[in-house]
Amino acid sequence: MKKKQTIELIKKYLNDGKSQEDIYKELSPSCHYSDQKLLVKLIVELPTKANKEKYKSLNIFLFVLLVLQTGLKILSSLSLPYVSHNLWWLFILPLINIILAIEVLKMSAPVYKLIVFAEFVSVLRVLPTPTSITFSGWFFFSISLIGIISALSIYLGKRIFPNYSSGFTQKFSSDNKAELKGFLPHNLVWESNSVSK
């Protein structure tokens, strides 16, 4: 089965309310031995039906904050003197924000960590220069918005995808209690063998 077909099938099973463990057990017999690790990765990178419903409102709120921040970035960039390096702030950063916001709506597993990195870049932008250290209301508002977006991204990333990590997965189940090694072949080599309980 091709990767795209597998993803669509996993999505269907998750929307039907099946647990990640059950999906793995159903699909793994049709996978080659070397594909089983990829199968686990595909499963845990998709949100369960329960998590999608539980965190839908907070996820939309994060989307709104990112859109608001995009607008503010454009407005602040327009106030900068016209020089070539300012085009980076005017076009690239707002575009990145828009892409991240779209991925948040899709509940894409990697996006929540990418947002934290993007917000760190935003901090560098709003920090005052050594020659003009002024902490205006705009500065405190920008820093507060960055902090809220970062904290919410970390929270949602951990809650919607409790078993996902950037390197690989450590465990997964519908109720977050079953360990990965409990239902995977014991001789399968994983990128990470540490399984937290």
N, C-alpha and C positions, 0 to 999 in steps of 0.2 A: 504494500500500500504506500502511495506517495505521501510526502510530508503534508502537502496542502489538504489532501483527502483525510489524512489522519487528524489534522487540526479541526476540520469541519465536523468530523465524527465525534471528537472529544467535546466540542462545543455543544453538539446535539445532546450527548449523554449528560453533560453538566446541566444543561437547561431542563432536562427531564428529571433532574434531582438525584442523579446517581453520584455516589461518592467517588473520590479520586482513586481510592484503592480498588473499588469494583471495576472502574474503567480500565485500570491497569491490568487487572486479572483477565478481563474480557479481551483486551487487545494484544496483550503480550504473546499469546500463543501464535499469532500470525506474524510476529516480528522475528527477524533474524536476531541471533544472540547479540550481535554488535549493535543492533538498533534499540535495544531495551533501555539503555541509558538515555537515548534521545527521546524515547517515548515518555519516560518519567519527566524529563525536562519540559516537554510539550504540555503534559498534564498540569504540572504545578505552575506553569506560566499563564494559565487561564483561570479566571475567578470562578468559584463555585456559585451555584444559583443562590444559595443562602447569603453568601458574602456580597454578591452583587446587589441584592435587595436590602441587606442590612446597612450597607455603607453608600447607597446610591445618593442620598441627600448630601452627605459630607463630600462626596466626590464631585457633585455638581457645584457645591460651594467652592471647592478648590478650583474648578474650571472657571467660575466667575471671577475669582481673585486673580487668576492668571490673565484673563481678558482685561480686567481693570488695570493690572500692572502693565500690560502691553500698551494700552492707551496712554498711561502716564509716561512710559518710556518714550513714546512718539512725541508727546507734548514737550517733555524736557529736552529731547534732542533738537526739536525745532528752535529752541531758544539758544542753542549753541552757535557760535560764530561759524560761518561757512568755510570750513577747511576740509581737505580730502579725508583726514582720519576720522572726522566726525560722521562720515557716511556709515562707518561701522556701527555706531550707536543708533543712527537714524533708521537703518534698514535691517541689518543682520540680527541684532538682539531682539527687536520686536518680532521678527520672523521666527526666531527660535522659540519665543514665548508662544506664538500661535501654534506651532507644530506640537509643542509640549501640551498645550491645552487640548488639542484634538486627540492626542494619545491618552490624556486623562479621561476624556469621554469614552474612549474605547476600553478603558481599564487595562492598559498595557502594562505588564509587570515591570519592565525595566524603567519606565518613565518616571516613577516616583523617586528613584535614586538620581536620575539625570536632572530632575528639577532642583534637588538640593545642590548639585554642582553648579547649575545655572544661577541659582540664587547667590551662591558664593561669589560668582563673577559680578553679579549685580551689586553686591556689597562694595567691591573694589571701585565700582563706578560712582557710587554716591558718597564715598568717603571724601572728606575735604582734603585739599592739598596742603602740604606743610606751609605754603606761603599764604594760604587763606583759610585758616582754621575757624570756620564759623558753623555753629550747630543751629541751623534754622529749623522752623517747624516742618518744612519740607523734608529735611534730613531725617528727623525723628519719625515722620510718617512713613518714609521710604524704608527705613530700617525696620520699623514695626511690621510693615507689609511683608518684607522679606522674611522676617522671623516667623510670622504666622504661616506663610506659604511653606516654608521649610519644615516647620514642626508638623503641619497637617500632612505634608507629603510623606514624611517618615512614618507617622502614625498609620496612614492609609496603606502605605506599602507593606507594613508589618501585619496589619489586620486583614487586608484583602488577600494577600499572598503570604501567609505565615510560614510557608515552607520553601519560599523562593529566596535564592541568594544570587548575587552577581556571578560567583564562581560556579556553583552548582547547588543542588538541593540537598538538604540534610534529612528531611523527613516529610511525610505528608499523609493526611487522611482527612476524612470529612469532619472529624471532631478534634483533630490535632493531637490525638492520644497515641495512635498506632505509629510505630517506628518504621522507617523505610526498610530496615533490614528484616523486619518481620514478615514482609511479603514479597521481597525480591530475592533472586537467586543469591545465595551466600557467597558464591565464588565470583560474582560479578565485580569488576574493578571500578570503583567510583573515584571521582576527582577529590571528593572529601569523604573520609570514613568516619568522621566524628558525628555521632548522632545524639542530639540533646533530647532529654526526656521531658 
